Amino acid sequence: SLQKYFPNALPSKATHLRTKAVLEEEFGFTPENTLLGSSFCPDEINHHGRDLPTVMRNYYGKIFPMGGIGGAPYVGETGFAAFSSHVADNGD
């Protein structure tokens, strides 16, 4: 279980709700104006209905996977250019 191996860790839903509150209240990010770029590790642990990438994708509607280990994207200059080309005008 999460708490057994990572004491005091927050579950995915709680993490999403906290980040969503900050992004919406302080910066105006919404599902309508935001393309979520993720650099979650592509490990099999991140492909379940309750994992953070899935919870966030379900809220924001789509996700641009940028690969990553430890949260750092590894798509390089070309990947960031591809990501940027998908962001809508006046989008976040």
TORMAR-92924 format. One record per atom (N, C-alpha, C, O): residue number from 1; residue in one letter; x, y, z. Coordinates in nm, 3 decimals. Example, Ala and Ser with C-alpha at 12.3 -4.5 7.8 and 13.67 -1.06 7.14 Angstrom:
     k   r      east     north        up
     1   A     1.319    -0.569     0.780
     1   A     1.230    -0.450     0.780
     1   A     1.320    -0.330     0.780
     1   A     1.424    -0.332     0.846
     2   S     1.285    -0.225     0.708
     2   S     1.367    -0.106     0.714
     2   S     1.290     0.003     0.787
     2   S     1.341     0.114     0.804
# end
This chain:
     k   r      east     north        up
     1   S     0.083    -0.119     0.000
     1   S     0.000     0.000     0.000
     1   S     0.087     0.125     0.000
     1   S     0.204     0.121     0.039
     2   L     0.030     0.234    -0.043
     2   L     0.103     0.360    -0.052
     2   L     0.160     0.400     0.083
     2   L     0.279     0.431     0.094
     3   Q     0.078     0.400     0.186
     3   Q     0.122     0.445     0.317
     3   Q     0.224     0.349     0.380
     3   Q     0.310     0.392     0.457
     4   K     0.214     0.222     0.349
     4   K     0.309     0.125     0.404
     4   K     0.451     0.154     0.355
     4   K     0.546     0.153     0.434
     5   Y     0.465     0.179     0.226
     5   Y     0.597     0.198     0.169
     5   Y     0.639     0.344     0.157
     5   Y     0.758     0.374     0.147
     6   F     0.543     0.435     0.157
     6   F     0.572     0.578     0.147
     6   F     0.488     0.654     0.250
     6   F     0.389     0.718     0.215
     7   P     0.527     0.646     0.376
     7   P     0.449     0.712     0.481
     7   P     0.429     0.861     0.451
     7   P     0.522     0.930     0.408
     8   N     0.309     0.909     0.474
     8   N     0.270     1.049     0.455
     8   N     0.257     1.092     0.309
     8   N     0.235     1.210     0.281
     9   A     0.272     0.998     0.216
     9   A     0.252     1.032     0.075
     9   A     0.104     1.057     0.049
     9   A     0.018     0.996     0.112
    10   L     0.075     1.148    -0.043
    10   L    -0.064     1.177    -0.079
    10   L    -0.108     1.086    -0.194
    10   L    -0.031     1.060    -0.286
    11   P    -0.231     1.039    -0.189
    11   P    -0.282     0.962    -0.303
    11   P    -0.299     1.053    -0.425
    11   P    -0.305     1.175    -0.412
    12   S    -0.308     0.993    -0.541
    12   S    -0.318     1.067    -0.667
    12   S    -0.429     1.171    -0.666
    12   S    -0.406     1.286    -0.706
    13   K    -0.547     1.134    -0.622
    13   K    -0.659     1.227    -0.625
    13   K    -0.633     1.351    -0.539
    13   K    -0.664     1.463    -0.580
    14   A    -0.576     1.330    -0.421
    14   A    -0.546     1.444    -0.333
    14   A    -0.439     1.534    -0.396
    14   A    -0.449     1.656    -0.388
    15   T    -0.338     1.474    -0.457
    15   T    -0.234     1.552    -0.524
    15   T    -0.294     1.633    -0.638
    15   T    -0.264     1.752    -0.654
    16   H    -0.378     1.569    -0.717
    16   H    -0.444     1.640    -0.828
    16   H    -0.530     1.755    -0.778
    16   H    -0.523     1.865    -0.832
    17   L    -0.609     1.732    -0.676
    17   L    -0.696     1.838    -0.625
    17   L    -0.616     1.957    -0.574
    17   L    -0.657     2.072    -0.591
    18   R    -0.503     1.931    -0.510
    18   R    -0.419     2.041    -0.460
    18   R    -0.356     2.119    -0.575
    18   R    -0.358     2.243    -0.575
    19   T    -0.300     2.048    -0.671
    19   T    -0.237     2.119    -0.782
    19   T    -0.341     2.192    -0.867
    19   T    -0.316     2.303    -0.914
    20   K    -0.456     2.130    -0.886
    20   K    -0.564     2.192    -0.963
    20   K    -0.608     2.322    -0.897
    20   K    -0.630     2.422    -0.966
    21   A    -0.621     2.322    -0.766
    21   A    -0.664     2.443    -0.695
    21   A    -0.565     2.557    -0.718
    21   A    -0.605     2.670    -0.744
    22   V    -0.436     2.529    -0.707
    22   V    -0.335     2.633    -0.728
    22   V    -0.335     2.680    -0.873
    22   V    -0.335     2.801    -0.899
    23   L    -0.336     2.586    -0.967
    23   L    -0.331     2.624    -1.108
    23   L    -0.453     2.705    -1.150
    23   L    -0.441     2.799    -1.228
    24   E    -0.569     2.668    -1.100
    24   E    -0.691     2.741    -1.137
    24   E    -0.703     2.874    -1.064
    24   E    -0.728     2.977    -1.127
    25   E    -0.686     2.872    -0.933
    25   E    -0.709     2.993    -0.853
    25   E    -0.600     3.097    -0.873
    25   E    -0.629     3.217    -0.878
    26   E    -0.476     3.055    -0.883
    26   E    -0.366     3.151    -0.891
    26   E    -0.325     3.185    -1.034
    26   E    -0.272     3.293    -1.060
    27   F    -0.350     3.092    -1.128
    27   F    -0.299     3.114    -1.263
    27   F    -0.406     3.106    -1.372
    27   F    -0.377     3.135    -1.488
    28   G    -0.528     3.068    -1.338
    28   G    -0.636     3.065    -1.435
    28   G    -0.635     2.947    -1.531
    28   G    -0.702     2.952    -1.634
    29   F    -0.561     2.842    -1.500
    29   F    -0.560     2.723    -1.586
    29   F    -0.694     2.651    -1.574
    29   F    -0.745     2.632    -1.463
    30   T    -0.750     2.611    -1.685
    30   T    -0.873     2.532    -1.687
    30   T    -0.857     2.422    -1.792
    30   T    -0.766     2.429    -1.874
    31   P    -0.944     2.323    -1.791
    31   P    -0.938     2.221    -1.896
    31   P    -0.956     2.280    -2.036
    31   P    -0.905     2.225    -2.134
    32   E    -1.027     2.390    -2.045
    32   E    -1.053     2.452    -2.175
    32   E    -0.933     2.527    -2.232
    32   E    -0.922     2.542    -2.354
    33   N    -0.842     2.573    -2.146
    33   N    -0.730     2.653    -2.197
    33   N    -0.593     2.590    -2.169
    33   N    -0.491     2.657    -2.182
    34   T    -0.592     2.463    -2.131
    34   T    -0.467     2.401    -2.090
    34   T    -0.442     2.270    -2.162
    34   T    -0.530     2.185    -2.172
    35   L    -0.321     2.255    -2.213
    35   L    -0.273     2.127    -2.265
    35   L    -0.175     2.074    -2.162
    35   L    -0.072     2.136    -2.135
    36   L    -0.206     1.962    -2.106
    36   L    -0.122     1.903    -2.002
    36   L    -0.005     1.830    -2.066
    36   L    -0.024     1.732    -2.138
    37   G     0.115     1.877    -2.040
    37   G     0.236     1.808    -2.083
    37   G     0.289     1.731    -1.964
    37   G     0.316     1.789    -1.859
    38   S     0.305     1.600    -1.981
    38   S     0.349     1.521    -1.867
    38   S     0.486     1.461    -1.890
    38   S     0.521     1.423    -2.002
    39   S     0.562     1.453    -1.783
    39   S     0.690     1.385    -1.789
    39   S     0.695     1.278    -1.681
    39   S     0.799     1.253    -1.620
    40   F     0.580     1.215    -1.659
    40   F     0.575     1.103    -1.566
    40   F     0.656     0.987    -1.623
    40   F     0.661     0.968    -1.744
    41   C     0.719     0.912    -1.538
    41   C     0.792     0.794    -1.581
    41   C     0.694     0.700    -1.653
    41   C     0.586     0.675    -1.601
    42   P     0.731     0.649    -1.769
    42   P     0.639     0.565    -1.845
    42   P     0.629     0.422    -1.793
    42   P     0.587     0.332    -1.866
    43   D     0.666     0.401    -1.670
    43   D     0.662     0.269    -1.610
    43   D     0.519     0.216    -1.602
    43   D     0.423     0.292    -1.611
    44   E     0.506     0.087    -1.585
    44   E     0.373     0.027    -1.580
    44   E     0.290     0.074    -1.461
    44   E     0.168     0.061    -1.462
    45   I     0.354     0.127    -1.359
    45   I     0.279     0.175    -1.243
    45   I     0.192     0.296    -1.279
    45   I     0.097     0.327    -1.207
    46   N     0.224     0.362    -1.388
    46   N     0.151     0.482    -1.428
    46   N     0.042     0.454    -1.531
    46   N     0.005     0.544    -1.606
    47   H    -0.008     0.335    -1.535
    47   H    -0.111     0.302    -1.632
    47   H    -0.229     0.232    -1.566
    47   H    -0.278     0.130    -1.615
    48   H    -0.272     0.287    -1.455
    48   H    -0.386     0.233    -1.381
    48   H    -0.486     0.346    -1.362
    48   H    -0.450     0.463    -1.366
    49   G    -0.610     0.311    -1.341
    49   G    -0.717     0.410    -1.332
    49   G    -0.703     0.515    -1.225
    49   G    -0.763     0.622    -1.236
    50   R    -0.627     0.487    -1.121
    50   R    -0.616     0.583    -1.011
    50   R    -0.480     0.651    -1.005
    50   R    -0.454     0.726    -0.910
    51   D    -0.392     0.628    -1.103
    51   D    -0.261     0.692    -1.098
    51   D    -0.273     0.840    -1.135
    51   D    -0.372     0.881    -1.197
    52   L    -0.174     0.919    -1.098
    52   L    -0.182     1.064    -1.118
    52   L    -0.194     1.103    -1.265
    52   L    -0.276     1.190    -1.297
    53   P    -0.116     1.045    -1.356
    53   P    -0.135     1.084    -1.497
    53   P    -0.277     1.059    -1.548
    53   P    -0.331     1.140    -1.623
    54   T    -0.336     0.948    -1.508
    54   T    -0.472     0.916    -1.553
    54   T    -0.573     1.012    -1.491
    54   T    -0.662     1.061    -1.561
    55   V    -0.560     1.040    -1.363
    55   V    -0.651     1.133    -1.295
    55   V    -0.643     1.271    -1.361
    55   V    -0.745     1.335    -1.385
    56   M    -0.521     1.317    -1.390
    56   M    -0.504     1.449    -1.451
    56   M    -0.554     1.450    -1.595
    56   M    -0.617     1.547    -1.638
    57   R    -0.528     1.344    -1.670
    57   R    -0.577     1.336    -1.808
    57   R    -0.730     1.334    -1.810
    57   R    -0.792     1.397    -1.896
    58   N    -0.791     1.264    -1.717
    58   N    -0.937     1.261    -1.711
    58   N    -0.994     1.399    -1.684
    58   N    -1.103     1.431    -1.731
    59   Y    -0.922     1.481    -1.610
    59   Y    -0.970     1.616    -1.580
    59   Y    -0.943     1.712    -1.696
    59   Y    -1.032     1.784    -1.741
    60   Y    -0.818     1.712    -1.744
    60   Y    -0.781     1.809    -1.848
    60   Y    -0.824     1.766    -1.988
    60   Y    -0.828     1.849    -2.079
    61   G    -0.858     1.640    -2.007
    61   G    -0.912     1.594    -2.133
    61   G    -0.812     1.535    -2.229
    61   G    -0.847     1.447    -2.308
    62   K    -0.690     1.579    -2.223
    62   K    -0.586     1.521    -2.308
    62   K    -0.451     1.545    -2.243
    62   K    -0.438     1.625    -2.150
    63   I    -0.353     1.474    -2.293
    63   I    -0.220     1.483    -2.234
    63   I    -0.117     1.473    -2.346
    63   I    -0.136     1.398    -2.441
    64   F    -0.010     1.548    -2.335
    64   F     0.101     1.538    -2.430
    64   F     0.215     1.471    -2.356
    64   F     0.280     1.534    -2.273
    65   P     0.240     1.343    -2.385
    65   P     0.345     1.272    -2.311
    65   P     0.484     1.316    -2.357
    65   P     0.515     1.317    -2.476
    66   M     0.567     1.352    -2.260
    66   M     0.701     1.400    -2.290
    66   M     0.808     1.305    -2.236
    66   M     0.926     1.337    -2.235
    67   G     0.763     1.187    -2.192
    67   G     0.859     1.093    -2.134
    67   G     0.921     1.151    -2.009
    67   G     0.900     1.269    -1.979
    68   G     0.994     1.074    -1.938
    68   G     1.062     1.129    -1.823
    68   G     1.101     1.026    -1.721
    68   G     1.037     0.921    -1.708
    69   I     1.203     1.056    -1.651
    69   I     1.248     0.978    -1.537
    69   I     1.266     1.078    -1.424
    69   I     1.339     1.176    -1.439
    70   G     1.201     1.055    -1.313
    70   G     1.214     1.147    -1.200
    70   G     1.149     1.282    -1.224
    70   G     1.182     1.379    -1.156
    71   G     1.057     1.289    -1.319
    71   G     0.985     1.414    -1.343
    71   G     1.048     1.506    -1.445
    71   G     0.989     1.607    -1.481
    72   A     1.168     1.473    -1.492
    72   A     1.234     1.558    -1.592
    72   A     1.201     1.507    -1.732
    72   A     1.229     1.392    -1.764
    73   P     1.141     1.592    -1.816
    73   P     1.109     1.547    -1.952
    73   P     1.236     1.520    -2.032
    73   P     1.337     1.588    -2.013
    74   Y     1.231     1.422    -2.120
    74   Y     1.349     1.394    -2.201
    74   Y     1.319     1.393    -2.350
    74   Y     1.373     1.311    -2.425
    75   V     1.235     1.483    -2.394
    75   V     1.199     1.489    -2.535
    75   V     1.295     1.575    -2.616
    75   V     1.296     1.566    -2.739
    76   G     1.374     1.657    -2.552
    76   G     1.468     1.741    -2.623
    76   G     1.401     1.858    -2.693
    76   G     1.282     1.882    -2.676
    77   E     1.479     1.928    -2.771
    77   E     1.431     2.048    -2.841
    77   E     1.317     2.016    -2.937
    77   E     1.220     2.091    -2.945
    78   T     1.328     1.905    -3.008
    78   T     1.224     1.867    -3.103
    78   T     1.093     1.835    -3.032
    78   T     0.986     1.873    -3.078
    79   G     1.102     1.766    -2.919
    79   G     0.982     1.733    -2.842
    79   G     0.913     1.856    -2.787
    79   G     0.790     1.866    -2.789
    80   F     0.992     1.951    -2.736
    80   F     0.932     2.075    -2.686
    80   F     0.868     2.155    -2.800
    80   F     0.765     2.220    -2.780
    81   A     0.929     2.152    -2.917
    81   A     0.870     2.220    -3.033
    81   A     0.738     2.154    -3.071
    81   A     0.641     2.222    -3.102
    82   A     0.735     2.021    -3.068
    82   A     0.610     1.949    -3.100
    82   A     0.503     1.983    -2.997
    82   A     0.388     2.008    -3.033
    83   F     0.539     1.983    -2.870
    83   F     0.445     2.018    -2.763
    83   F     0.391     2.159    -2.785
    83   F     0.271     2.181    -2.778
    84   S     0.480     2.253    -2.812
    84   S     0.440     2.393    -2.832
    84   S     0.345     2.408    -2.949
    84   S     0.256     2.493    -2.946
    85   S     0.363     2.327    -3.052
    85   S     0.277     2.338    -3.168
    85   S     0.134     2.292    -3.142
    85   S     0.043     2.321    -3.220
    86   H     0.114     2.220    -3.032
    86   H    -0.020     2.173    -2.996
    86   H    -0.094     2.268    -2.902
    86   H    -0.214     2.252    -2.879
    87   V    -0.024     2.366    -2.847
    87   V    -0.088     2.460    -2.754
    87   V    -0.173     2.558    -2.834
    87   V    -0.126     2.620    -2.930
    88   A    -0.297     2.572    -2.794
    88   A    -0.389     2.664    -2.862
    88   A    -0.349     2.809    -2.839
    88   A    -0.282     2.840    -2.740
    89   D    -0.390     2.897    -2.932
    89   D    -0.368     3.040    -2.911
    89   D    -0.431     3.081    -2.780
    89   D    -0.545     3.043    -2.751
    90   N    -0.360     3.159    -2.702
    90   N    -0.405     3.206    -2.571
    90   N    -0.423     3.091    -2.472
    90   N    -0.492     3.107    -2.371
    91   G    -0.363     2.978    -2.500
    91   G    -0.371     2.864    -2.409
    91   G    -0.258     2.865    -2.309
    91   G    -0.161     2.940    -2.323
    92   D    -0.271     2.782    -2.209
    92   D    -0.168     2.771    -2.105
    92   D    -0.090     2.643    -2.126
    92   D     0.002     2.614    -2.049
# end
